[in-house]
């Protein structure tokens, strides 16, 4: 699912300027389309924290964690 742009940006390389904003735009579109931060991190070979920070910087509305909620009452 990763395009050639994300494939070029290997693990550990510092991403700044235009590369960073274009990567942020691409990841935000994929995240808004339903992909998880963890799957984005795996597909781009970056850390969960890096993806989370990039999405936050780009203004994405981050979803809450999935799964069962212990505090909710069943109807």
N, C-alpha and C positions, 0 to 999 in steps of 0.2 A: 504494500500500500504506500510505502514511502517513495517519493519521487527522487529524481537525480539530485535535487537540491539538498535534501536531508542526507542522502547517501554520502555526499562529499564532506559533510561536517562530522568528522570522526570523533570518537570518544577522547576527551581530554583537550581537544582544540578549543582555544578561546574564541568565542563568537561575539563580534562587536559590529556596531554600525548597521549598514544596510542588510548584511547577512542575518544579523540578529532579528531585525524587524521583519524581514521576509519569512524567517523561520517561525517567528511568533505568530504572524498572520496565518501561515499554513497550519500550524498546530492548533490555533484557536478555531479555525474552520473545522478541523477534524474533531476537536473536542466538542464543539457545538453540535456536530453531527452525531454524537453519541459515543465516541471512543473514550476510553478511560485514560487517566494520566499514566497509569502503569503500562498500558499497551502502547501509548505514545512514547514513553521512555524506552521500552524494549525495541520498538521499531526504529528509533533514531539512535539507539546505542548511547543514550544519555541517562543521567540519574533521575529518579522520581522528583527530587528536590529542585533540580534544574528546570524540569518541565513545569512544575508547580509555580516556580518563581517567574518563568517566562510567561505563563498564562496570566498570572496576577498582574505583571507589568503591562500586558497587552489589554487589560481591562476586561478579560473574560469573567463571566459570572460562574464561579466554581460551584459544582454540585456538592451536596452533602454526601457523606458516606452511605453506601447501600447496606442491605442486610436488615435483620430484625432490629427493632427498636425496643429495648427492655422496658422503657417507661410508658409505652403506649398501652392503652386499655383496649381489649377486644370488644367490639360492639355486640 
